[in-house]
Amino acid sequence: MTVYLQWGRKISELEKQQFSDVDAIKRWTCNAEKISEGPYNQLWRIEIAEEEYYIKIYHRRGRYLRRYGARSRARGEWENAHYFEEQNILTPALLVYGESDRRAHYEGGFLVQRAVPQSLDLLQLAQQYSVWQEDKHWRRGLMFKVMDYIKGLHEMRFIHKDFKWRNILVQYSVPSHVYLIDSPLGQRRFGLMFGLGQWRDLRDFDKGASLYLSKTDRLRAYLHYCGESRLTVRYKKLLKKILRNEKK
């Protein structure tokens, strides 16, 4: 497979040797644990020299125009992770990106990411971590940080497009840190397309919030997003659309 490589900003010289080419990465996956497999990629977890990594192997560029000329999912995830860093949003370190240079006959691509220690996605955290129920101040602090992230992206007219709880990673050590992960489709939108994307991001977030947050905590989170002590007419309309979707 002919691929071009790009190194991440946080990769060490040792990691460059470990993930030097496609063959080296494929050899690592032989001893890795498969985490998931979908229509576009496989996700593997491997431990090397007491450091944990995730290797994502792509076998499709994506759907529709992505199959032929538009930005692939692998490229989108790589570029959006760097965009998050520029916006001071934490994201796990992407170390290596490689992809086939053939569009018509795609031969695959890959991403290598350094794992975040002592972390769970927000959905797992709410289900498994007892502090979630016991410490409301800690829980609300996490929600405010999540709202800061998505508000900042929306102010830049950036739509995440998959802002679900499983794509929000929490490092539960003290102090807790919040990371955004897995945004291959995210992009800037304007006009009506931005308004639709904004609603969809908040709707995706609310699917988890409606299950694991009280009505009071949900309201506090949305007030924080709005930057208001009370909901304005504009945000009332937006939240009504989200709640109507919840009832369907």
C-alpha positions as CSV (number, residue, x, y, z in Angstrom):
1,M,0.0,0.0,0.0
2,T,1.4,3.4,-1.0
3,V,0.8,6.0,1.8
4,Y,2.1,9.3,2.8
5,L,3.0,9.8,6.5
6,Q,2.5,12.8,8.8
7,W,3.9,13.0,12.3
8,G,2.0,14.6,15.1
9,R,3.3,17.5,17.1
10,K,3.7,15.5,20.3
11,I,5.4,12.3,18.9
12,S,8.7,11.3,20.4
13,E,11.7,9.9,18.5
14,L,11.1,6.5,20.0
15,E,7.5,6.5,18.8
16,K,8.6,7.5,15.3
17,Q,10.7,4.3,15.3
18,Q,7.9,2.2,16.7
19,F,5.4,3.5,14.1
20,S,7.8,4.1,11.2
21,D,5.6,2.7,8.4
22,V,2.5,0.8,7.5
23,D,4.2,-2.6,7.9
24,A,5.3,-1.7,11.4
25,I,1.8,-0.6,12.4
26,K,0.3,-3.8,11.0
27,R,2.8,-5.9,13.0
28,W,1.7,-4.1,16.2
29,T,-2.0,-4.9,15.5
30,C,-1.1,-8.7,15.4
31,N,-0.7,-8.5,19.2
32,A,-3.3,-5.9,19.9
33,E,-6.8,-6.1,21.4
34,K,-9.6,-5.2,18.9
35,I,-11.9,-2.7,20.6
36,S,-14.4,-2.2,17.8
37,E,-15.1,-2.7,14.1
38,G,-17.4,-0.6,11.9
39,P,-18.1,0.0,8.3
40,Y,-15.2,2.4,7.9
41,N,-12.5,1.3,10.3
42,Q,-11.2,-1.0,13.0
43,L,-9.9,0.2,16.4
44,W,-7.1,-1.6,18.2
45,R,-5.5,-1.1,21.6
46,I,-1.9,-2.0,22.2
47,E,0.6,-1.6,25.1
48,I,4.2,-0.8,24.2
49,A,6.9,-0.2,26.8
50,E,4.2,0.5,29.5
51,E,2.5,3.1,27.2
52,E,-0.9,2.5,25.8
53,Y,-1.9,3.4,22.2
54,Y,-4.9,3.1,20.0
55,I,-4.5,2.2,16.3
56,K,-7.3,3.0,13.9
57,I,-7.2,1.2,10.6
58,Y,-9.4,2.7,7.8
59,H,-10.5,0.6,4.9
60,R,-13.0,3.2,3.4
61,R,-12.7,6.9,2.8
62,G,-16.3,7.4,3.8
63,R,-19.7,7.7,2.2
64,Y,-20.9,9.8,-0.8
65,L,-18.4,12.4,-2.1
66,R,-15.8,11.3,0.5
67,R,-15.4,8.1,-1.6
68,Y,-14.1,10.1,-4.5
69,G,-12.7,13.5,-3.8
70,A,-13.9,15.1,-0.6
71,R,-11.9,15.0,2.6
72,S,-11.7,11.4,4.0
73,R,-12.8,10.5,7.5
74,A,-9.2,9.7,8.4
75,R,-8.0,13.1,7.2
76,G,-10.9,14.8,8.9
77,E,-10.1,13.3,12.2
78,W,-6.5,14.2,11.9
79,E,-7.1,17.8,10.9
80,N,-9.9,18.4,13.4
81,A,-7.7,17.1,16.3
82,H,-5.2,19.8,15.4
83,Y,-8.0,22.4,15.1
84,F,-9.1,21.5,18.7
85,E,-5.6,22.0,20.0
86,E,-5.5,25.5,18.3
87,Q,-8.7,26.3,20.2
88,N,-7.2,25.2,23.5
89,I,-9.5,22.1,23.6
90,L,-7.9,19.0,25.0
91,T,-7.7,16.0,22.7
92,P,-5.6,12.8,23.0
93,A,-2.3,13.1,21.2
94,L,-2.5,11.9,17.6
95,L,1.0,10.7,16.7
96,V,0.8,9.4,13.2
97,Y,-1.5,9.8,10.2
98,G,-1.1,7.8,7.0
99,E,-3.4,7.3,4.0
100,S,-3.5,5.9,0.5
101,D,-2.9,8.5,-2.2
102,R,-5.2,6.7,-4.5
103,R,-8.8,8.1,-4.5
104,A,-10.5,5.9,-7.0
105,H,-9.1,2.6,-5.6
106,Y,-8.6,3.4,-1.9
107,E,-6.0,1.2,-0.2
108,G,-6.6,2.3,3.3
109,G,-5.3,4.6,6.0
110,F,-4.4,4.7,9.7
111,L,-4.2,6.9,12.8
112,V,-2.1,6.2,15.9
113,Q,-3.2,7.9,19.1
114,R,-1.6,7.9,22.6
115,A,-4.1,6.8,25.2
116,V,-5.1,9.1,28.0
117,P,-4.4,7.3,31.4
118,Q,-7.1,7.0,34.0
119,S,-9.9,8.0,31.7
120,L,-13.4,7.0,30.7
121,D,-15.8,8.4,28.2
122,L,-18.6,10.4,29.7
123,L,-21.2,7.7,29.2
124,Q,-19.1,5.1,31.0
125,L,-18.3,7.6,33.7
126,A,-21.9,8.3,34.4
127,Q,-22.7,4.6,34.5
128,Q,-19.7,3.3,36.5
129,Y,-18.1,6.0,38.6
130,S,-19.8,6.5,41.9
131,V,-18.6,10.1,42.3
132,W,-20.9,11.0,39.5
133,Q,-23.9,10.7,41.8
134,E,-22.2,11.6,45.0
135,D,-20.5,14.9,44.1
136,K,-22.8,17.4,42.4
137,H,-20.1,20.2,42.3
138,W,-17.6,17.9,40.5
139,R,-20.3,16.7,38.1
140,R,-21.5,20.2,37.3
141,G,-17.9,21.4,36.8
142,L,-17.4,18.7,34.2
143,M,-20.6,19.7,32.4
144,F,-19.6,23.4,32.4
145,K,-16.2,22.4,30.8
146,V,-18.0,20.4,28.2
147,M,-20.3,23.4,27.5
148,D,-17.3,25.7,27.3
149,Y,-15.8,23.5,24.6
150,I,-18.9,23.3,22.4
151,K,-19.8,26.9,22.9
152,G,-16.3,27.9,21.8
153,L,-16.5,25.7,18.7
154,H,-19.9,27.1,17.8
155,E,-18.6,30.7,18.2
156,M,-16.1,29.8,15.5
157,R,-19.0,28.3,13.4
158,F,-17.6,24.8,13.8
159,I,-20.0,21.9,14.1
160,H,-18.7,18.7,15.8
161,K,-21.4,16.5,14.1
162,D,-21.1,13.7,16.6
163,F,-21.2,15.4,20.0
164,K,-22.3,12.3,21.9
165,W,-21.2,11.4,25.4
166,R,-19.1,8.5,24.1
167,N,-17.0,11.1,22.3
168,I,-16.3,13.1,25.4
169,L,-13.4,11.6,27.4
170,V,-12.8,12.4,31.1
171,Q,-9.6,11.9,32.9
172,Y,-11.0,11.2,36.3
173,S,-7.8,11.9,38.3
174,V,-7.6,15.1,40.4
175,P,-8.0,17.6,38.9
176,S,-10.3,16.2,36.2
177,H,-9.6,16.9,32.5
178,V,-12.1,16.8,29.6
179,Y,-11.0,15.7,26.1
180,L,-12.9,15.7,22.8
181,I,-12.4,12.7,20.6
182,D,-13.5,11.2,17.3
183,S,-14.7,14.1,15.1
184,P,-13.9,13.0,11.5
185,L,-17.0,14.8,10.1
186,G,-16.7,18.1,12.0
187,Q,-16.4,21.3,9.9
188,R,-17.3,25.0,9.8
189,R,-20.8,25.9,8.7
190,F,-22.6,29.2,8.0
191,G,-26.1,30.5,7.7
192,L,-29.0,28.0,8.0
193,M,-26.5,25.1,7.9
194,F,-24.8,26.4,11.0
195,G,-28.2,26.7,12.9
196,L,-29.1,23.2,12.0
197,G,-25.7,21.9,13.0
198,Q,-25.8,23.7,16.3
199,W,-29.1,22.2,17.1
200,R,-27.8,18.7,16.2
201,D,-24.7,19.0,18.4
202,L,-26.9,20.0,21.4
203,R,-29.4,17.3,20.6
204,D,-26.7,14.7,20.5
205,F,-25.4,15.9,23.9
206,D,-28.9,15.9,25.4
207,K,-29.4,12.2,24.5
208,G,-27.0,11.4,27.4
209,A,-28.0,14.4,29.5
210,S,-31.6,13.3,29.6
211,L,-30.6,10.0,31.1
212,Y,-27.8,10.9,33.6
213,L,-28.5,14.5,34.6
214,S,-31.3,16.0,36.6
215,K,-33.5,18.6,35.1
216,T,-31.8,21.2,37.3
217,D,-28.3,20.1,36.1
218,R,-29.5,20.1,32.5
219,L,-30.8,23.6,32.8
220,R,-27.6,24.8,34.5
221,A,-25.5,23.3,31.7
222,Y,-27.6,25.1,29.0
223,L,-27.6,28.4,30.9
224,H,-23.8,28.1,31.0
225,Y,-23.7,27.4,27.2
226,C,-25.9,30.5,26.7
227,G,-23.8,32.7,29.0
228,E,-27.0,33.9,30.6
229,S,-28.6,33.7,34.1
230,R,-32.0,33.2,32.3
231,L,-32.8,31.7,28.9
232,T,-33.3,34.3,26.2
233,V,-36.0,34.0,23.5
234,R,-33.5,32.7,21.0
235,Y,-32.2,29.9,23.3
236,K,-35.7,29.0,24.5
237,K,-36.6,28.2,20.9
238,L,-33.5,26.2,20.4
239,L,-34.0,24.2,23.6
240,K,-37.7,23.6,22.8
241,K,-36.5,21.9,19.6
242,I,-34.2,19.7,21.6
243,L,-36.9,18.7,24.0
244,R,-39.4,18.0,21.3
245,N,-36.8,15.6,19.8
246,E,-36.5,13.9,23.2
247,K,-40.2,13.1,23.4
248,K,-40.3,11.4,20.0
